[in-house]
Amino acid sequence: MGGGDSAGRLVRPFTLTGGRTRPSRTDFTLIATVTAVDPQPVAAVRCQPEHNRILRLCAEPVAVAELAARLDLPVSVVVILLCDLLEAGRITVRAPRLVSRTTPDLDLLQKVRDGLGRL
């Protein structure tokens, strides 16, 4: 490992989660949307700096996968941290809306066909 500006992560992911390897909830998928109830920093026993970074990033709704990318952390670690924040009432999570595939929107299909015809 080199010693430049990006010398690598000094804190191991298991340290961020307090040694936990599994989330306490199943609310979080990669495309679930997370929003901070209050983006102000949290001060709790299990609080890591990453909890506060998550709150700042979630001031506007953001997907779990995007959070992991912005934090440069594995999704599994981010989900455990999100569980902490959800259980503390600091965030809300919204599952993606399911789109019914049984009845196609004929008006939308017509508009798509017309648009493709103009290309």
N, C-alpha and C positions, 0 to 999 in steps of 0.2 A: 504494500500500500504506500502510495506517495504521500508527500506532506504538503501539497499545494493548498490553495484556498478550499478545495473540496476534499478534505482529508478523510471523509467518510463519516458515517453516523457514529457519534460517541456514545449514544444511549441505545441499548439494544431494545427491540420492540417488546420483549417480554417484561422489561423494566417499566415501560409505559403503561402496561396493563396490570401491573402488580403480580405478574406471574400467571395471570389468567390466559387460557388458550381458547376458550369458547365463550361466545356471547351469552348473556343471561336471557336474551329475548330473541325472537325470530322476526321482528318487525322490519328488519333492514335487508333489502335486496340492492343490487347494484344501481337500479334505476329509481329506488324510493327517493322521495324528495324530503329534505330536512330543512327546517326553519327554526331559528333561535326565537324563543319566547322573549328573552331579554339578553342582548348581546354583551352585557356588562360582564367583566371578569368574575369568575366564581372562585371562592376560597373554601375549599373543603378538604377533608382528610385525604381522600384519594385523588385530589386534583393535581393534574399534570399541566405544564404549560400548553400542551397540545389541546387540552379541554378548552382553554381560553382562545386558542387559535381557531378551533372549530366554531366556537360561538361567534367570533368575528366574521368568519367566512360564511356563516349561515344567517347573517343579517337579512339576506334575501334567500329565497328558496334555492337549494342546490342539491344535486344528485349525490348519492353516496360515492359512486365511482369518481365523480369529479372532486369530491372532498379528498379522497385518498390520493388522487393525482396531485392536487395542490399542496397537500401536506407531505408528499413524498414518503408515504407510509403504506404498508400492505393493507389491503381492504379489511382483512381479518382483524387487524389491530384497530383500525378506525371504527369498525363496527362495535368492538368492545368499549371503546371510548364513548361512542354514541349511546350505547346502552346506559352507561353511567349518567350521561346528561339527560336522557329521557326519563330515567328513574328519579332524577333530582328535579324533574319538571322544568328543565331549562330549554328543551327543544320539543318540537312536534315532528312527527314523521307521517308522511302521506304516501300510501302505495300508489303506483301508477294506475290510471283509469283503464279498465279493460274495455276494449272495443269489441262490440258484438260483430261476429263474422257471419251470423246466420242470415241477416237481411242487408244486402248491399244498398248503399245510398245511390239510387239510380240517377238522381239529379247530379251528384258529384261525378259519377262515372260518365255521364253525358258531357259535363264540362271538361273532364280530362280528355275524352275522345275528341271534342271540338278543338281543344288546345293543341293536341298532337296533330290534328289535321292541318292546323295553321303553320306548323313547323316546316 
